[in-house]
């Protein structure tokens, strides 16, 4: 499992498309089969704004880019002009409300001005500094505070846990301590309506039970089918039923993680939910076709304040095109100790050993190559590291160290991967000499003698 966070925009689109399409076991809905208070999916109205911060060197050009982006948004999402709105950054930032990064109950003119003001601004959130460049705008849902709830589904080695509290919102507090919990172990059947109601809805008015049971059942079915590893909604608003309509459910704020290794299976479902024809863009007809190319591939953004370097992004792209694993994180571009380690476990061991020897401050990178990459893939990976290592204009007076290591491979052809590494070393021969790089090698496995 590789749990990767997704944007709130993408998470909400997955729910909007699949909550009423996913198959829910009949046992979970049998008590609500004849009820008129079941979950009704709200209309999908989400506007995503991505700002190109590379244009900042020319302020006039950047300002024009922001204006034209927002102008286009008005055309593709005409509801922006008629609804009261919520605007917020969508960059995996926690506690946006407490950080003053949430605009509520605004018309489009105010929301637009707020986005223009915050676009490309440096902010500090919980001691993490970052640049605001991605925003989400959606309709404002007026509601009393006593209609706010909290729900979270997460996975551990024993199964899935559904946590629920009858109090939600910005002051929800310690949910681990106060939430009611329903554990669904790996060997358990899908939870029944009765088990959901009795375990989670003890403090919820009876009039809202049916709609919440239906919603939670569907939410958990989507969680399983789309390979979520974490899904939190706070607040989950459940408006009181009236004579004219049943209780309504709205998921106002969402945080989610998907299992990236399940992309081969769930990728088409992630894509179709985010296809232009299914996300409420004006003039584009909806579609129910599911195909690998039905929509854009899922974007797994870097954590807030941790922007990928050009080299990290390149290795990530290499990794996305192979069944092997190629990972690179730059820790200290001026560090003396660089590693090129085969295997995820080995990469941890090597980094721990370097830190234990008091050299953590000199550790330049963290990463791995494993899963039998080809000679060419290994060459591209090694070349990227060697380029970073020898890039500084002034060589370090003490020289640098390159550790090429790993455990004893089970199936990776060591001879093939090392051909790629040798090609890169040969290409960077003179820069390596100029930077006084010492190379240490430890690697075993198939064809290691060669």
Secondary structure in CASP SS format (residue, H / E / C, confidence):
PFRMAT SS
TARGET T0000
AUTHOR 0000-0000-0000
METHOD secondary structure of the structure
MODEL  1
X C 1.00
X C 1.00
X E 1.00
X E 1.00
X E 1.00
X E 1.00
X C 1.00
X H 1.00
X H 1.00
X H 1.00
X H 1.00
X H 1.00
X H 1.00
X H 1.00
X H 1.00
X H 1.00
X H 1.00
X H 1.00
X C 1.00
X C 1.00
X C 1.00
X C 1.00
X C 1.00
X C 1.00
X C 1.00
X H 1.00
X H 1.00
X H 1.00
X C 1.00
X H 1.00
X H 1.00
X H 1.00
X C 1.00
X C 1.00
X C 1.00
X C 1.00
X C 1.00
X C 1.00
X C 1.00
X C 1.00
X C 1.00
X C 1.00
X C 1.00
X C 1.00
X C 1.00
X E 1.00
X E 1.00
X E 1.00
X E 1.00
X E 1.00
X C 1.00
X C 1.00
X H 1.00
X H 1.00
X H 1.00
X H 1.00
X H 1.00
X C 1.00
X H 1.00
X H 1.00
X H 1.00
X H 1.00
X H 1.00
X H 1.00
X H 1.00
X H 1.00
X H 1.00
X H 1.00
X H 1.00
X H 1.00
X H 1.00
X H 1.00
X H 1.00
X H 1.00
X H 1.00
X H 1.00
X C 1.00
X H 1.00
X H 1.00
X H 1.00
X H 1.00
X C 1.00
X C 1.00
X C 1.00
X E 1.00
X E 1.00
X E 1.00
X E 1.00
X E 1.00
X C 1.00
X C 1.00
X C 1.00
X C 1.00
X C 1.00
X C 1.00
X C 1.00
X C 1.00
X C 1.00
X C 1.00
X C 1.00
X C 1.00
X E 1.00
X E 1.00
X E 1.00
X E 1.00
X E 1.00
X C 1.00
X H 1.00
X H 1.00
X H 1.00
X H 1.00
X H 1.00
X H 1.00
X H 1.00
X H 1.00
X H 1.00
X H 1.00
X H 1.00
X C 1.00
X C 1.00
X C 1.00
X E 1.00
X E 1.00
X E 1.00
X E 1.00
X C 1.00
X C 1.00
X E 1.00
X E 1.00
X E 1.00
X E 1.00
X C 1.00
X C 1.00
X E 1.00
X E 1.00
X E 1.00
X E 1.00
X E 1.00
X E 1.00
X C 1.00
X C 1.00
X C 1.00
X C 1.00
X C 1.00
X H 1.00
X H 1.00
X H 1.00
X E 1.00
X E 1.00
X E 1.00
X E 1.00
X E 1.00
X E 1.00
X E 1.00
X E 1.00
X E 1.00
X C 1.00
X C 1.00
X E 1.00
X E 1.00
X E 1.00
X E 1.00
X E 1.00
X E 1.00
X E 1.00
X C 1.00
X C 1.00
X C 1.00
X C 1.00
X C 1.00
X C 1.00
X C 1.00
X C 1.00
X C 1.00
X H 1.00
X H 1.00
X H 1.00
X H 1.00
X C 1.00
X E 1.00
X E 1.00
X E 1.00
X E 1.00
X E 1.00
X E 1.00
X C 1.00
X C 1.00
X C 1.00
X C 1.00
X C 1.00
X C 1.00
X C 1.00
X H 1.00
X H 1.00
X H 1.00
X H 1.00
X H 1.00
X H 1.00
X H 1.00
X H 1.00
X C 1.00
X C 1.00
X C 1.00
X C 1.00
X C 1.00
X H 1.00
X H 1.00
X H 1.00
X H 1.00
X H 1.00
X H 1.00
X H 1.00
X H 1.00
X H 1.00
X H 1.00
X H 1.00
X H 1.00
X H 1.00
X H 1.00
X H 1.00
X H 1.00
X H 1.00
X H 1.00
X H 1.00
X H 1.00
X C 1.00
X C 1.00
X E 1.00
X E 1.00
X E 1.00
X E 1.00
X E 1.00
X E 1.00
X E 1.00
X E 1.00
X E 1.00
X E 1.00
X E 1.00
X E 1.00
X C 1.00
X C 1.00
X C 1.00
X C 1.00
X C 1.00
X C 1.00
X C 1.00
X C 1.00
X E 1.00
X E 1.00
X E 1.00
X E 1.00
X C 1.00
X C 1.00
X E 1.00
X E 1.00
X E 1.00
X E 1.00
X E 1.00
X E 1.00
X H 1.00
X H 1.00
X H 1.00
X H 1.00
X H 1.00
X H 1.00
X H 1.00
X H 1.00
X H 1.00
X H 1.00
X H 1.00
X H 1.00
X H 1.00
X H 1.00
X C 1.00
X C 1.00
X H 1.00
X H 1.00
X H 1.00
X C 1.00
X C 1.00
X C 1.00
X C 1.00
X C 1.00
X C 1.00
X C 1.00
X C 1.00
X C 1.00
X C 1.00
X C 1.00
X C 1.00
X C 1.00
X C 1.00
X C 1.00
X C 1.00
X C 1.00
X C 1.00
X C 1.00
X C 1.00
X C 1.00
X C 1.00
X C 1.00
X C 1.00
X C 1.00
X C 1.00
X C 1.00
X C 1.00
X C 1.00
X C 1.00
X C 1.00
X H 1.00
X H 1.00
X H 1.00
X H 1.00
X H 1.00
X H 1.00
X H 1.00
X H 1.00
X H 1.00
X H 1.00
X H 1.00
X C 1.00
X C 1.00
X C 1.00
X C 1.00
X E 1.00
X E 1.00
X E 1.00
X E 1.00
X E 1.00
X E 1.00
X C 1.00
X C 1.00
X C 1.00
X C 1.00
X C 1.00
X C 1.00
X E 1.00
X E 1.00
X E 1.00
X E 1.00
X E 1.00
X E 1.00
X C 1.00
X H 1.00
X H 1.00
X H 1.00
X H 1.00
X H 1.00
X H 1.00
X H 1.00
X H 1.00
X H 1.00
X H 1.00
X H 1.00
X H 1.00
X H 1.00
X C 1.00
X C 1.00
X C 1.00
X H 1.00
X H 1.00
X H 1.00
X E 1.00
X C 1.00
X E 1.00
X E 1.00
X E 1.00
X E 1.00
X E 1.00
X E 1.00
X C 1.00
X C 1.00
X C 1.00
X C 1.00
X H 1.00
X H 1.00
X H 1.00
X H 1.00
X H 1.00
X H 1.00
X H 1.00
X H 1.00
X H 1.00
X H 1.00
X H 1.00
X H 1.00
X H 1.00
X H 1.00
X H 1.00
X C 1.00
X C 1.00
X C 1.00
X C 1.00
X C 1.00
X C 1.00
X C 1.00
X C 1.00
X C 1.00
X C 1.00
X E 1.00
X E 1.00
X E 1.00
X E 1.00
X E 1.00
X E 1.00
X E 1.00
X E 1.00
X E 1.00
X C 1.00
X C 1.00
X C 1.00
X C 1.00
X C 1.00
X H 1.00
X H 1.00
X H 1.00
X H 1.00
X H 1.00
X H 1.00
X H 1.00
X H 1.00
X H 1.00
X H 1.00
X H 1.00
X H 1.00
X H 1.00
X H 1.00
X C 1.00
X H 1.00
X H 1.00
X H 1.00
X H 1.00
X H 1.00
X H 1.00
X C 1.00
X C 1.00
X E 1.00
X E 1.00
X E 1.00
X E 1.00
X E 1.00
X E 1.00
X E 1.00
X E 1.00
X C 1.00
X C 1.00
X C 1.00
X C 1.00
X C 1.00
X C 1.00
END
